[in-house]
Amino acid sequence: MVAPPPPLTATFWSSFWKNQIPHNARNVWWRLLINNLPSGLHLHSIIPDMVEPLCRVCGTSLETSQHLLFSCPKKLEVWQGALSKYVEERAWTADFICSLFFPDPDPVKPLYDIPIFILIGTILASVWRYHHAFVREDQAFEPRMVLAAVDLAITQIRAQLAEKKRQNEEREPPPPVDHPPVNNNFPT
């Protein structure tokens, strides 16, 4: 079971809204933070006759918010695969992955030039999109397909960031040229 998150302070919320989190992940991330995701357990508490509390993907565990996004074996496989490819090596447990979404996570260093919030948000958006397709459209949740979607999104983001960097470098004025000092002491 994942430990309860630390308190969410005004400072945390301010930095959360300022961070470069992909738009298609921001709402899911926010709903995770306020514990309001449509997990099986949450929906079962509201409409018990319509939704079972068990995970709809693995069918063996209660589908809490954390299980829905990280702890389900197929979702954990996606997170472990993507993070091992794009972030410095470490043991990627469901608890550690979940901690990345809350204040003061252990620092992680991306291997490429992608800000960590963009990377985590991109993985989250892909997991959520494929989970939603599984629940709503009865499509299989296949970790390799989700990882392929993550790789494609990361490739596109890296290209966008490289282009933005190139454009910023073009806008910067050239560095000043060093000229020898001018002698203004004319003989009179």
Order of alpha helices (4+ residues) and beta strands (2+ residues): alpha-alpha-alpha-alpha-alpha-alpha-alpha
